[in-house]
Amino acid sequence: MESEEFKRLFIPLADKLYRIVRRLVDNDEEAKDIIQDAYLKLWEIRDQLREIENREAFCVRLVKNQALDYLKSARYKNACDSISGDMAQEIPQTEKNADPLSEMIRTENGAIVSKLIEHLPQQQKELIRLRHYGECSMEEIVGLTGISAGNVRTILSRARKKIKEEFEKIFEYEHR
């Protein structure tokens, strides 16, 4: 595959791939590095890329795998100690006609949930990010992590339950 064909086929995917990785790793610089590494890998295997039917799906899988590798790495664990992610921005926006009070409550609740996620055990945090922020299907999570589907469901259930319990404790405390 020549450089022009490579650019025509793969460069248009860059924004989508970046958004996926950014949601997973919650760090702009690391997301950019992961995308750059992914494009390097794609270039190295460019002659084999013609055989791939769905290039976009292949690229998405590649960057998700690289993001997961990053999340598992010591570099990520060290970065988590020094960087507090702000996933509240990732929570979907409400309707444009929502009143300001509702919007403020939604934003505050989102920030609380984001902080609660940060305090989960590492495996629960990773799976929550993959499922809810990375929008990975259960099958994709199983493939990326090597954890069985049943265990993924159990871990996610426990994580959600813990978030709910802690959220309710905060809510009860504030309304005393």
JORA-V857406 format. One record per residue. N is the residue number from 0. RES is the residue in three letters. SS is DSSP state (helix for helix, strand for strand, loop for the rest). D_CENTER is the distance of its C-alpha to the mean C-alpha in whole Angstrom. Layout:
n:res:ss:d_center
N:RES:SS:D_CENTER
N:RES:SS:D_CENTER
This chain:
n:res:ss:d_center
0:MET:loop:31
1:GLU:loop:32
2:SER:helix:30
3:GLU:helix:31
4:GLU:helix:30
5:PHE:helix:26
6:LYS:helix:26
7:ARG:helix:27
8:LEU:helix:24
9:PHE:helix:21
10:ILE:helix:21
11:PRO:helix:21
12:LEU:helix:17
13:ALA:helix:16
14:ASP:helix:15
15:LYS:helix:13
16:LEU:helix:11
17:TYR:helix:11
18:ARG:helix:9
19:ILE:helix:6
20:VAL:helix:6
21:ARG:helix:6
22:ARG:helix:4
23:LEU:helix:2
24:VAL:helix:6
25:ASP:loop:7
26:ASN:loop:10
27:ASP:helix:12
28:GLU:helix:14
29:GLU:helix:12
30:ALA:helix:10
31:LYS:helix:14
32:ASP:helix:15
33:ILE:helix:13
34:ILE:helix:14
35:GLN:helix:17
36:ASP:helix:17
37:ALA:helix:16
38:TYR:helix:19
39:LEU:helix:21
40:LYS:helix:21
41:LEU:helix:21
42:TRP:helix:24
43:GLU:helix:26
44:ILE:loop:26
45:ARG:loop:27
46:ASP:loop:30
47:GLN:loop:28
48:LEU:helix:26
49:ARG:helix:28
50:GLU:helix:28
51:ILE:loop:25
52:GLU:loop:25
53:ASN:loop:22
54:ARG:helix:21
55:GLU:helix:18
56:ALA:helix:16
57:PHE:helix:17
58:CYS:helix:15
59:VAL:helix:12
60:ARG:helix:13
61:LEU:helix:14
62:VAL:helix:11
63:LYS:helix:8
64:ASN:helix:11
65:GLN:helix:12
66:ALA:helix:8
67:LEU:helix:9
68:ASP:helix:12
69:TYR:helix:11
70:LEU:helix:10
71:LYS:helix:13
72:SER:loop:15
73:ALA:helix:18
74:ARG:helix:17
75:TYR:helix:13
76:LYS:helix:15
77:ASN:helix:18
78:ALA:helix:16
79:CYS:helix:14
80:ASP:helix:18
81:SER:helix:19
82:ILE:loop:16
83:SER:loop:15
84:GLY:loop:12
85:ASP:loop:12
86:MET:helix:10
87:ALA:helix:13
88:GLN:helix:13
89:GLU:helix:10
90:ILE:loop:12
91:PRO:loop:14
92:GLN:loop:17
93:THR:loop:21
94:GLU:loop:24
95:LYS:loop:26
96:ASN:loop:29
97:ALA:loop:27
98:ASP:loop:29
99:PRO:helix:29
100:LEU:helix:29
101:SER:helix:26
102:GLU:helix:24
103:MET:helix:24
104:ILE:helix:24
105:ARG:helix:21
106:THR:helix:19
107:GLU:helix:21
108:ASN:helix:19
109:GLY:helix:16
110:ALA:helix:16
111:ILE:helix:18
112:VAL:helix:15
113:SER:helix:13
114:LYS:helix:15
115:LEU:helix:16
116:ILE:helix:13
117:GLU:helix:13
118:HIS:loop:16
119:LEU:loop:15
120:PRO:loop:16
121:GLN:helix:14
122:GLN:helix:13
123:GLN:helix:13
124:LYS:helix:10
125:GLU:helix:8
126:LEU:helix:9
127:ILE:helix:8
128:ARG:helix:5
129:LEU:helix:5
130:ARG:helix:8
131:HIS:helix:7
132:TYR:helix:4
133:GLY:loop:3
134:GLU:loop:7
135:CYS:loop:8
136:SER:loop:12
137:MET:helix:14
138:GLU:helix:15
139:GLU:helix:12
140:ILE:helix:11
141:VAL:helix:15
142:GLY:helix:15
143:LEU:helix:12
144:THR:helix:13
145:GLY:loop:17
146:ILE:loop:17
147:SER:loop:19
148:ALA:helix:18
149:GLY:helix:21
150:ASN:helix:19
151:VAL:helix:16
152:ARG:helix:17
153:THR:helix:19
154:ILE:helix:16
155:LEU:helix:14
156:SER:helix:18
157:ARG:helix:19
158:ALA:helix:16
159:ARG:helix:16
160:LYS:helix:20
161:LYS:helix:20
162:ILE:helix:18
163:LYS:helix:20
164:GLU:helix:23
165:GLU:helix:22
166:PHE:helix:22
167:GLU:helix:25
168:LYS:helix:27
169:ILE:helix:26
170:PHE:helix:27
171:GLU:helix:30
172:TYR:helix:31
173:GLU:helix:30
174:HIS:loop:33
175:ARG:loop:36
